[in-house]
Every structure is written in structure tokens, then in C-alpha cells.
Amino acid sequence: MARVVVDVMPKPEILDPQGKAVTGALARLGFAGMSVRQGKRFELEFDGEVTEERLAEVRRAAETLLANTVIETFDVRVEPTPESAGAVDEAQNSQAGNNQAENNKAENNKAENNKADGSEAQSAEEAELAARAG
């Protein structure tokens, strides 16, 4: 399987109200200094290899249907096959599992430290009470 991606973006001279809304929201959340333009991504999958003829066909499809060429630009590119991406996904899943294990370990350590802090505090409290009583 081969994957061709068509990215569609508003032309620079066209207003982008969705991008402006996202830019404003990011600024309110503390992500200053960013400017967003929002577009669309289309993924087309083909059996076999992607030839120049197939890419020309995708460009015609983008011009005809996927993009409004009056107000949008588009870019066509070939992405790695899903099989090679599968190896990347497995590596990412493995890393995610490692991160989860590290998070669980950190939470367990934190719980043990809190328990230890509580027992030390309780022991200090008991010692103070014993000192007052005795």
C-alpha cells in the first residue's frame, strides 16, 4: 500500500477565522507567540507503487474536488507506506508503555514517601504526647 497526502491550506491573502480563533485560544492558555492557519489533510491509499501518472491523477482530484483553488492552495506528497509506519507505531507504543511504567513507579514512590512521612509525623506526635504525659 502506498499513501499520498494532500495538504490544503487557505491562500495567504485569505482570512482564516478558524486559525485566528485557535491562535487566540492558545494565547489565553499561555502559548504566546504562535500564529495558526488551519487547513485540511487528505490521505489517499493506493495498491502498488505511486507513479507519476498516479500523482498527476491525485493533483487533478485535488484541483477538482479536494481544494477550492480560488481561495486555497494544496500540496501533494508521498508518505512512507503503512507497513514501515507500523514499525514506528510499535516503537511509539513501546515507548508509551515504558512511560506508563515510569509514571506508575513514580506514583508508587510518592505514595510510599507520603506513607513514610505520615508515620514519621505520627511517631513524632506520639513522642510529644508521651513527653507531656511523662
DSSP file (Angstrom, degrees, kcal/mol; ACC not computed):
  #  RESIDUE AA STRUCTURE BP1 BP2  ACC     N-H-->O    O-->H-N    N-H-->O    O-->H-N    TCO  KAPPA ALPHA  PHI   PSI    X-CA   Y-CA   Z-CA
    1    1 A M              0   0    0      0, 0.0     2,-0.4     0, 0.0    82,-0.3   0.000 360.0 360.0 360.0 136.5    0.0    0.0    0.0
    2    2 A A  E     -A   46   0A   0     44,-3.0    44,-3.1    79,-0.1     2,-0.5  -0.914 360.0-148.3-115.9 145.9    1.2    3.5   -0.9
    3    3 A R  E     -AB  45  79A   0     76,-0.8    76,-2.8    -2,-0.4     2,-0.4  -0.958   9.4-170.6-119.9 130.1   -0.1    6.6    0.8
    4    4 A V  E     -AB  44  78A   0     40,-3.2    40,-3.3    -2,-0.5     2,-0.4  -0.969  11.8-154.7-115.7 133.7   -0.4   10.0   -0.9
    5    5 A V  E     -AB  43  77A   0     72,-3.3    72,-2.4    -2,-0.4     2,-0.5  -0.907   6.0-163.0-112.4 134.8   -1.2   13.0    1.3
    6    6 A V  E     -AB  42  76A   0     36,-2.8    36,-2.6    -2,-0.4     2,-0.5  -0.969   7.4-163.4-115.7 115.4   -2.8   16.2    0.0
    7    7 A D  E     -AB  41  75A   0     68,-2.5    68,-2.1    -2,-0.5     2,-0.5  -0.872   5.7-165.4 -98.3 127.5   -2.5   19.2    2.4
    8    8 A V  E     +AB  40  74A   0     32,-3.0    32,-2.8    -2,-0.5    66,-0.2  -0.956  11.5 173.0-116.8 128.9   -4.9   22.0    1.7
    9    9 A M  E     - B   0  73A   0     64,-2.4    64,-3.0    -2,-0.5    30,-0.1  -0.957  37.6-100.5-132.9 150.6   -4.4   25.5    3.2
   10   10 A P  E     - B   0  72A   0      0, 0.0    62,-0.3     0, 0.0     6,-0.1  -0.431  50.5-100.5 -63.8 144.4   -6.1   28.9    2.8
   11   11 A K    >   -     0   0    0     60,-2.9     3,-2.0     1,-0.1    59,-0.0  -0.331  34.5-110.5 -61.9 151.0   -4.1   31.2    0.5
   12   12 A P  T 3  S+     0   0    0      0, 0.0    -1,-0.1     0, 0.0     4,-0.1   0.821 117.6  52.8 -56.5 -33.4   -2.0   33.7    2.5
   13   13 A E  T 3  S+     0   0    0      2,-0.1     2,-0.4    58,-0.0    -2,-0.1   0.530  92.6  91.3 -82.1  -4.2   -4.2   36.6    1.4
   14   14 A I  S <  S-     0   0    0     -3,-2.0     2,-0.0    57,-0.2    57,-0.0  -0.758  83.7-115.0 -93.1 134.4   -7.4   34.9    2.5
   15   15 A L        -     0   0    0     -2,-0.4    -4,-0.1     1,-0.1    -2,-0.1  -0.362  22.1-156.0 -63.7 146.8   -8.7   35.5    6.0
   16   16 A D     >  +     0   0    0      1,-0.1     4,-2.4    -4,-0.1     5,-0.2  -0.752  16.9 174.4-127.4  83.0   -8.6   32.4    8.3
   17   17 A P  H  > S+     0   0    0      0, 0.0     4,-2.2     0, 0.0     5,-0.1   0.854  82.0  52.0 -62.1 -34.8  -11.2   32.9   11.1
   18   18 A Q  H  > S+     0   0    0      2,-0.2     4,-2.2     1,-0.2     5,-0.2   0.927 110.8  47.8 -66.4 -42.6  -10.7   29.3   12.4
   19   19 A G  H  > S+     0   0    0      1,-0.2     4,-2.6     2,-0.2    17,-0.4   0.896 111.5  50.8 -63.0 -40.1   -6.9   29.9   12.6
   20   20 A K  H  X S+     0   0    0     -4,-2.4     4,-2.5     2,-0.2    -1,-0.2   0.895 109.1  51.5 -64.9 -39.2   -7.4   33.2   14.3
   21   21 A A  H  X S+     0   0    0     -4,-2.2     4,-2.3     2,-0.2    -2,-0.2   0.918 112.0  45.8 -63.4 -43.0   -9.7   31.6   16.9
   22   22 A V  H  X S+     0   0    0     -4,-2.2     4,-2.6     2,-0.2    -2,-0.2   0.905 111.1  53.1 -66.6 -40.6   -7.2   28.9   17.6
   23   23 A T  H  X S+     0   0    0     -4,-2.6     4,-2.1    13,-0.2    -2,-0.2   0.927 111.1  46.8 -58.8 -45.5   -4.4   31.5   17.8
   24   24 A G  H  X S+     0   0    0     -4,-2.5     4,-2.3     2,-0.2    -2,-0.2   0.905 111.8  50.0 -63.2 -42.5   -6.5   33.5   20.4
   25   25 A A  H  X S+     0   0    0     -4,-2.3     4,-1.5     1,-0.2    -2,-0.2   0.908 109.7  51.0 -64.0 -41.5   -7.3   30.3   22.4
   26   26 A L  H  <>S+     0   0    0     -4,-2.6     5,-3.0     1,-0.2     4,-0.2   0.921 109.7  50.4 -61.6 -42.7   -3.6   29.3   22.5
   27   27 A A  H ><5S+     0   0    0     -4,-2.1     3,-1.5     1,-0.2    -1,-0.2   0.908 108.7  51.6 -62.1 -41.7   -2.6   32.8   23.7
   28   28 A R  H 3<5S+     0   0    0     -4,-2.3    -1,-0.2     1,-0.3    -2,-0.2   0.794 107.9  53.4 -65.5 -26.6   -5.3   32.7   26.5
   29   29 A L  T 3<5S-     0   0    0     -4,-1.5    -1,-0.3    -3,-0.2    -2,-0.2   0.401 128.3 -97.8 -88.3   2.9   -3.9   29.3   27.6
   30   30 A G  T < 5S+     0   0    0     -3,-1.5     2,-1.2    -4,-0.2    -3,-0.2   0.516  87.2 125.4  97.4   5.2   -0.4   30.8   27.9
   31   31 A F    > < +     0   0    0     -5,-3.0     3,-0.5    -6,-0.2    -1,-0.1  -0.635  41.4 175.5 -96.3  76.3    1.0   29.7   24.5
   32   32 A A  T 3   +     0   0    0     -2,-1.2     3,-0.1     1,-0.2    -5,-0.0  -0.353  50.0  38.6 -81.7 159.8    2.1   33.2   23.3
   33   33 A G  T 3  S+     0   0    0      1,-0.3     2,-0.4    -2,-0.1    -1,-0.2   0.644  85.2 120.3  80.3  15.4    4.0   34.0   20.2
   34   34 A M    <   -     0   0    0     -3,-0.5     2,-0.4   -11,-0.2    -1,-0.3  -0.891  42.4-165.4-114.3 144.2    2.2   31.5   17.9
   35   35 A S        -     0   0    0     -2,-0.4     2,-0.4    -3,-0.1   -15,-0.1  -0.998  12.4-158.1-127.3 129.6    0.1   32.1   14.8
   36   36 A V        -     0   0    0     -2,-0.4     2,-0.4   -17,-0.4   -13,-0.2  -0.881  15.5-175.2-114.7 137.3   -2.1   29.4   13.4
   37   37 A R        -     0   0    0     -2,-0.4     2,-0.4   -18,-0.1    -2,-0.0  -1.000  23.6-144.2-122.4 127.4   -3.6   28.9   10.0
   38   38 A Q        +     0   0    0     -2,-0.4   -19,-0.2   -22,-0.1     2,-0.2  -0.768  28.9 155.5-100.2 135.1   -5.9   25.9    9.8
   39   39 A G        -     0   0    0     -2,-0.4     2,-0.3   -30,-0.1   -30,-0.2  -0.523  35.5 -95.8-133.4-159.0   -6.2   23.7    6.8
   40   40 A K  E     -A    8   0A   0    -32,-2.8   -32,-3.0    -2,-0.2     2,-0.4  -0.928  19.2-153.1-129.7 153.0   -7.2   20.2    5.8
   41   41 A R  E     -A    7   0A   0     -2,-0.3     2,-0.4   -34,-0.2   -34,-0.2  -0.997   8.4-169.1-128.2 128.5   -5.3   16.9    5.2
   42   42 A F  E     -A    6   0A   0    -36,-2.6   -36,-2.8    -2,-0.4     2,-0.5  -0.966   5.5-159.3-116.5 133.2   -6.4   14.1    2.9
   43   43 A E  E     -A    5   0A   0     -2,-0.4     2,-0.5   -38,-0.2   -38,-0.2  -0.961   7.8-172.0-113.4 122.9   -4.8   10.7    2.9
   44   44 A L  E     -A    4   0A   0    -40,-3.3   -40,-3.2    -2,-0.5     2,-0.4  -0.959   7.6-156.4-114.6 128.5   -5.2    8.6   -0.3
   45   45 A E  E     -A    3   0A   0     -2,-0.5     2,-0.3   -42,-0.2   -42,-0.2  -0.880   9.9-170.4-109.9 138.5   -4.1    5.0   -0.2
   46   46 A F  E     -A    2   0A   0    -44,-3.1   -44,-3.0    -2,-0.4     2,-0.4  -0.929  24.8-121.6-125.6 146.3   -3.2    3.0   -3.4
   47   47 A D  S    S+     0   0    0     -2,-0.3     2,-0.1   -46,-0.2    -2,-0.0  -0.707  83.9   1.6 -79.0 137.8   -2.4   -0.6   -4.1
   48   48 A G  S    S-     0   0    0     -2,-0.4    -2,-0.2     2,-0.1     2,-0.1  -0.346 111.3 -21.7  83.2-165.6    1.1   -0.9   -5.6
   49   49 A E        -     0   0    0     -2,-0.1     2,-0.7   -48,-0.1   -47,-0.1  -0.387  58.6-117.4 -81.7 156.9    3.6    1.9   -6.3
   50   50 A V        -     0   0    0     -2,-0.1     2,-0.2   -47,-0.1    -1,-0.1  -0.861  38.9-172.5 -94.1 115.1    2.9    5.5   -6.7
   51   51 A T     >  -     0   0    0     -2,-0.7     4,-2.4     1,-0.1     5,-0.2  -0.511  40.6-102.3-100.3 171.3    3.8    6.5  -10.2
   52   52 A E  H  > S+     0   0    0      1,-0.2     4,-2.3     2,-0.2     5,-0.2   0.862 124.1  55.7 -60.1 -35.5    4.0   10.0  -11.8
   53   53 A E  H  > S+     0   0    0      2,-0.2     4,-2.0     1,-0.2    -1,-0.2   0.912 107.6  47.8 -63.8 -42.1    0.7    9.2  -13.6
   54   54 A R  H  > S+     0   0    0      2,-0.2     4,-2.4     1,-0.2    -2,-0.2   0.913 111.1  50.6 -65.1 -41.9   -0.9    8.4  -10.2
   55   55 A L  H  X S+     0   0    0     -4,-2.4     4,-2.5     1,-0.2    -2,-0.2   0.895 109.3  51.3 -63.2 -38.9    0.4   11.7   -8.7
   56   56 A A  H  X S+     0   0    0     -4,-2.3     4,-2.1     2,-0.2    -1,-0.2   0.885 109.2  51.4 -63.8 -37.5   -0.9   13.6  -11.7
   57   57 A E  H  X S+     0   0    0     -4,-2.0     4,-2.2     2,-0.2    -2,-0.2   0.902 109.6  49.2 -64.7 -41.6   -4.3   11.9  -11.1
   58   58 A V  H  X S+     0   0    0     -4,-2.4     4,-2.6     2,-0.2    -2,-0.2   0.904 109.2  52.6 -65.0 -41.2   -4.2   13.0   -7.4
   59   59 A R  H  X S+     0   0    0     -4,-2.5     4,-2.5     1,-0.2    -2,-0.2   0.908 109.2  49.4 -61.0 -41.2   -3.3   16.6   -8.4
   60   60 A R  H  X S+     0   0    0     -4,-2.1     4,-2.3     2,-0.2    -1,-0.2   0.904 111.2  49.9 -63.7 -40.3   -6.3   16.6  -10.8
   61   61 A A  H  X>S+     0   0    0     -4,-2.2     4,-3.1     2,-0.2     5,-1.7   0.896 110.7  50.0 -64.2 -39.9   -8.5   15.3   -7.9
   62   62 A A  I  <>S+     0   0    0     -4,-2.6     5,-2.6     3,-0.2    -2,-0.2   0.921 113.4  45.1 -64.7 -43.9   -7.2   18.0   -5.6
   63   63 A E  I  <5S+     0   0    0     -4,-2.5     6,-0.4    -5,-0.2    -2,-0.2   0.861 120.7  40.5 -66.2 -35.5   -7.9   20.7   -8.2
   64   64 A T  I  <5S-     0   0    0     -4,-2.3    -2,-0.2    -5,-0.2    -3,-0.2   0.890 138.1  -8.4 -82.4 -42.1  -11.3   19.4   -8.9
   65   65 A L  I  <5S+     0   0    0     -4,-3.1    -3,-0.2    -5,-0.2    -2,-0.1   0.742 121.0  58.0-127.6 -45.7  -12.7   18.4   -5.5
   66   66 A L  I   <S+     0   0    0     -5,-1.7     2,-0.4     1,-0.1    -4,-0.2   0.817 108.9  34.5 -72.1 -31.3  -10.3   18.5   -2.6
   67   67 A A      < -     0   0    0     -5,-2.6     2,-1.0    -6,-0.3    -1,-0.1  -0.949  67.7-136.6-126.2 144.3   -9.3   22.1   -2.8
   68   68 A N    >>  -     0   0    0     -2,-0.4     4,-2.4     1,-0.1     3,-1.5  -0.843  24.2-162.7 -92.3  97.8  -11.1   25.3   -3.8
   69   69 A T  T 34 S+     0   0    0     -2,-1.0    -1,-0.1    -6,-0.4     5,-0.1   0.569  80.4  69.3 -68.0  -7.5   -8.3   26.7   -5.8
   70   70 A V  T 34 S+     0   0    0      1,-0.1    -1,-0.3     3,-0.0     3,-0.0   0.884 123.8   9.1 -71.7 -38.2   -9.8   30.2   -5.8
   71   71 A I  T <4 S+     0   0    0     -3,-1.5   -60,-2.9     1,-0.0     2,-0.3   0.450 124.6  61.2-121.4  -4.3   -9.1   30.5   -2.0
   72   72 A E  E  <  -B   10   0A   0     -4,-2.4     2,-0.3   -62,-0.3    -5,-0.1  -0.921  56.4-153.2-129.5 151.8   -6.9   27.5   -1.2
   73   73 A T  E     -B    9   0A   0    -64,-3.0   -64,-2.4    -2,-0.3     2,-0.3  -0.794  17.1-157.4-110.2 161.3   -3.5   26.1   -2.2
   74   74 A F  E     -B    8   0A   0     -2,-0.3     2,-0.4   -66,-0.2   -66,-0.2  -0.977   9.6-156.9-140.5 156.6   -2.6   22.4   -2.0
   75   75 A D  E     -B    7   0A   0    -68,-2.1   -68,-2.5    -2,-0.3     2,-0.5  -0.999   8.8-156.1-132.2 131.9    0.5   20.2   -1.8
   76   76 A V  E     +B    6   0A   0     -2,-0.4     2,-0.3   -70,-0.2   -70,-0.2  -0.928  23.2 160.2-110.9 130.8    0.7   16.6   -2.9
   77   77 A R  E     -B    5   0A   0    -72,-2.4   -72,-3.3    -2,-0.5     2,-0.5  -0.989  37.4-118.5-147.7 156.3    3.3   14.3   -1.4
   78   78 A V  E     -B    4   0A   0     -2,-0.3   -74,-0.2   -74,-0.2     3,-0.1  -0.815  28.5-158.0 -95.4 131.8    4.0   10.6   -0.9
   79   79 A E  E     -B    3   0A   0    -76,-2.8   -76,-0.8    -2,-0.5    -2,-0.0  -0.704  33.4 -83.4-103.1 160.1    4.3    9.3    2.6
   80   80 A P        -     0   0    0      0, 0.0    -1,-0.1     0, 0.0     5,-0.0  -0.230  59.4 -91.3 -56.7 151.8    6.0    6.1    3.8
   81   81 A T     >  -     0   0    0      1,-0.1     4,-2.0   -79,-0.1     3,-0.5  -0.263  31.7-113.5 -65.2 153.0    3.9    3.0    3.4
   82   82 A P  H  > S+     0   0    0      0, 0.0     4,-2.0     0, 0.0    -1,-0.1   0.810 115.1  62.8 -57.8 -29.6    1.8    1.9    6.4
   83   83 A E  H  > S+     0   0    0    -82,-0.3     4,-1.0     2,-0.2    -2,-0.0   0.933 107.8  40.7 -62.5 -44.3    4.0   -1.2    6.8
   84   84 A S  H  > S+     0   0    0     -3,-0.5     4,-1.1     1,-0.2     3,-0.2   0.840 113.4  54.5 -72.9 -30.5    7.0    1.0    7.5
   85   85 A A  H  X S+     0   0    0     -4,-2.0     4,-2.8     1,-0.2    -1,-0.2   0.811  98.4  65.3 -68.4 -28.4    4.9    3.2    9.7
   86   86 A G  H  X S+     0   0    0     -4,-2.0     4,-2.6     1,-0.2    -1,-0.2   0.878  98.5  52.2 -60.6 -38.4    3.8    0.1   11.6
   87   87 A A  H  X S+     0   0    0     -4,-1.0     4,-1.9    -3,-0.2    -1,-0.2   0.891 110.5  48.1 -64.4 -38.3    7.4   -0.3   12.9
   88   88 A V  H  X S+     0   0    0     -4,-1.1     4,-2.6     2,-0.2    -2,-0.2   0.918 110.5  51.7 -66.5 -43.2    7.3    3.3   14.0
   89   89 A D  H  X S+     0   0    0     -4,-2.8     4,-3.0     1,-0.2    -2,-0.2   0.910 108.7  50.9 -59.5 -42.8    3.9    2.8   15.7
   90   90 A E  H  X S+     0   0    0     -4,-2.6     4,-2.5     1,-0.2    -1,-0.2   0.910 111.0  48.3 -61.8 -41.4    5.3   -0.3   17.6
   91   91 A A  H  X S+     0   0    0     -4,-1.9     4,-2.4     2,-0.2    -1,-0.2   0.908 113.0  47.9 -64.6 -41.0    8.3    1.7   18.8
   92   92 A Q  H  X S+     0   0    0     -4,-2.6     4,-2.7     2,-0.2    -2,-0.2   0.908 112.0  49.4 -66.5 -41.0    6.0    4.6   19.9
   93   93 A N  H  X S+     0   0    0     -4,-3.0     4,-2.4     2,-0.2    -2,-0.2   0.898 110.8  50.4 -64.1 -39.2    3.7    2.1   21.7
   94   94 A S  H  X S+     0   0    0     -4,-2.5     4,-2.3     2,-0.2    -2,-0.2   0.921 111.8  47.5 -63.0 -43.6    6.7    0.5   23.4
   95   95 A Q  H  X S+     0   0    0     -4,-2.4     4,-2.7     2,-0.2    -2,-0.2   0.900 110.4  52.3 -63.9 -40.4    7.9    4.0   24.5
   96   96 A A  H  X S+     0   0    0     -4,-2.7     4,-2.4     1,-0.2    -1,-0.2   0.901 109.3  50.0 -62.6 -39.8    4.4    4.8   25.7
   97   97 A G  H  X S+     0   0    0     -4,-2.4     4,-2.4     2,-0.2    -1,-0.2   0.906 110.8  49.3 -63.3 -41.2    4.4    1.6   27.7
   98   98 A N  H  X S+     0   0    0     -4,-2.3     4,-2.4     2,-0.2    -2,-0.2   0.914 110.8  50.0 -62.9 -42.6    7.8    2.5   29.2
   99   99 A N  H  X S+     0   0    0     -4,-2.7     4,-2.5     2,-0.2    -2,-0.2   0.905 110.4  50.0 -62.7 -41.2    6.5    6.0   30.1
  100  100 A Q  H  X S+     0   0    0     -4,-2.4     4,-2.8     2,-0.2    -1,-0.2   0.911 110.4  50.1 -64.0 -41.7    3.4    4.5   31.8
  101  101 A A  H  X S+     0   0    0     -4,-2.4     4,-2.4     2,-0.2    -2,-0.2   0.911 111.5  48.6 -62.6 -41.5    5.6    2.1   33.8
  102  102 A E  H  X S+     0   0    0     -4,-2.4     4,-2.5     2,-0.2    -2,-0.2   0.902 111.5  49.8 -64.7 -40.2    7.8    5.0   34.9
  103  103 A N  H  X S+     0   0    0     -4,-2.5     4,-2.5     2,-0.2    -2,-0.2   0.920 111.1  48.9 -64.0 -43.2    4.7    7.0   35.8
  104  104 A N  H  X S+     0   0    0     -4,-2.8     4,-2.5     2,-0.2    -2,-0.2   0.913 111.8  49.4 -61.8 -42.2    3.4    4.1   37.9
  105  105 A K  H  X S+     0   0    0     -4,-2.4     4,-2.6     2,-0.2    -2,-0.2   0.914 111.0  49.4 -62.9 -42.8    6.7    3.7   39.6
  106  106 A A  H  X S+     0   0    0     -4,-2.5     4,-2.4     2,-0.2    -2,-0.2   0.904 111.4  49.4 -63.8 -40.9    6.9    7.4   40.4
  107  107 A E  H  X S+     0   0    0     -4,-2.5     4,-2.6     2,-0.2    -2,-0.2   0.910 111.3  49.2 -64.6 -41.5    3.3    7.3   41.8
  108  108 A N  H  X S+     0   0    0     -4,-2.5     4,-2.5     2,-0.2    -2,-0.2   0.917 111.7  48.9 -63.6 -42.5    4.2    4.3   44.0
  109  109 A N  H  X S+     0   0    0     -4,-2.6     4,-2.6     2,-0.2    -2,-0.2   0.907 111.5  49.9 -62.1 -41.4    7.3    6.0   45.2
  110  110 A K  H  X S+     0   0    0     -4,-2.4     4,-2.6     2,-0.2    -2,-0.2   0.914 110.8  49.0 -63.5 -42.7    5.3    9.1   46.0
  111  111 A A  H  X S+     0   0    0     -4,-2.6     4,-2.4     2,-0.2    -2,-0.2   0.908 112.2  48.7 -63.7 -41.4    2.7    7.0   47.9
  112  112 A E  H  X S+     0   0    0     -4,-2.5     4,-2.8     2,-0.2    -2,-0.2   0.904 111.8  49.3 -65.0 -40.4    5.5    5.3   49.9
  113  113 A N  H  X S+     0   0    0     -4,-2.6     4,-2.9     2,-0.2    -2,-0.2   0.907 111.5  48.9 -64.9 -41.1    7.1    8.6   50.7
  114  114 A N  H  X S+     0   0    0     -4,-2.6     4,-2.4     2,-0.2    -2,-0.2   0.907 112.3  48.6 -64.1 -40.6    3.7   10.1   51.8
  115  115 A K  H  X S+     0   0    0     -4,-2.4     4,-2.4     2,-0.2    -2,-0.2   0.925 112.9  47.7 -64.3 -43.7    3.1    7.0   54.0
  116  116 A A  H  X S+     0   0    0     -4,-2.8     4,-2.4     1,-0.2    -2,-0.2   0.917 111.6  50.2 -63.7 -42.8    6.6    7.3   55.4
  117  117 A D  H  X S+     0   0    0     -4,-2.9     4,-2.4     1,-0.2    -1,-0.2   0.900 111.4  49.5 -60.8 -41.1    6.1   11.0   56.1
  118  118 A G  H  X S+     0   0    0     -4,-2.4     4,-2.5     2,-0.2    -2,-0.2   0.900 111.5  47.2 -66.3 -41.4    2.8   10.2   57.8
  119  119 A S  H  X S+     0   0    0     -4,-2.4     4,-2.6     2,-0.2    -1,-0.2   0.873 112.5  49.8 -71.0 -35.1    4.3    7.5   60.0
  120  120 A E  H  X S+     0   0    0     -4,-2.4     4,-2.4     2,-0.2    -2,-0.2   0.916 112.3  47.9 -66.2 -41.0    7.2    9.7   61.0
  121  121 A A  H  X S+     0   0    0     -4,-2.4     4,-2.5     2,-0.2    -2,-0.2   0.909 112.4  49.2 -64.6 -40.3    4.8   12.5   61.8
  122  122 A Q  H  X S+     0   0    0     -4,-2.5     4,-2.9     1,-0.2    -2,-0.2   0.912 110.8  50.2 -65.6 -41.1    2.7   10.1   63.8
  123  123 A S  H  X S+     0   0    0     -4,-2.6     4,-2.3     2,-0.2    -2,-0.2   0.895 111.2  48.6 -64.1 -39.3    5.7    8.9   65.7
  124  124 A A  H  X S+     0   0    0     -4,-2.4     4,-2.2     2,-0.2    -1,-0.2   0.895 111.9  50.0 -66.1 -39.8    6.8   12.4   66.5
  125  125 A E  H  X S+     0   0    0     -4,-2.5     4,-2.6     2,-0.2    -2,-0.2   0.930 111.1  48.6 -63.4 -45.0    3.3   13.2   67.7
  126  126 A E  H  X S+     0   0    0     -4,-2.9     4,-2.6     1,-0.2    -2,-0.2   0.901 110.6  51.2 -62.1 -40.1    3.3   10.1   69.9
  127  127 A A  H  X S+     0   0    0     -4,-2.3     4,-2.2     2,-0.2    -1,-0.2   0.894 110.2  49.1 -65.4 -39.0    6.7   11.0   71.3
  128  128 A E  H  X S+     0   0    0     -4,-2.2     4,-2.3     2,-0.2    -2,-0.2   0.927 112.2  47.9 -66.0 -44.1    5.5   14.5   72.1
  129  129 A L  H  X S+     0   0    0     -4,-2.6     4,-2.5     1,-0.2     5,-0.2   0.910 111.9  50.0 -61.9 -41.2    2.4   13.1   73.8
  130  130 A A  H  X S+     0   0    0     -4,-2.6     4,-2.1     1,-0.2    -1,-0.2   0.888 109.7  51.3 -64.2 -38.6    4.5   10.7   75.8
  131  131 A A  H  < S+     0   0    0     -4,-2.2    -2,-0.2     2,-0.2    -1,-0.2   0.896 112.2  46.3 -65.8 -40.4    6.8   13.5   76.8
  132  132 A R  H  < S+     0   0    0     -4,-2.3    -2,-0.2     1,-0.2    -1,-0.2   0.895 116.2  45.0 -67.4 -40.4    3.9   15.6   78.1
  133  133 A A  H  <        0   0    0     -4,-2.5    -2,-0.2     1,-0.2    -1,-0.2   0.832 360.0 360.0 -72.7 -30.9    2.3   12.7   79.9
  134  134 A G     <        0   0    0     -4,-2.1    -1,-0.2    -5,-0.2    -2,-0.2   0.448 360.0 360.0 -95.9 360.0    5.6   11.5   81.4
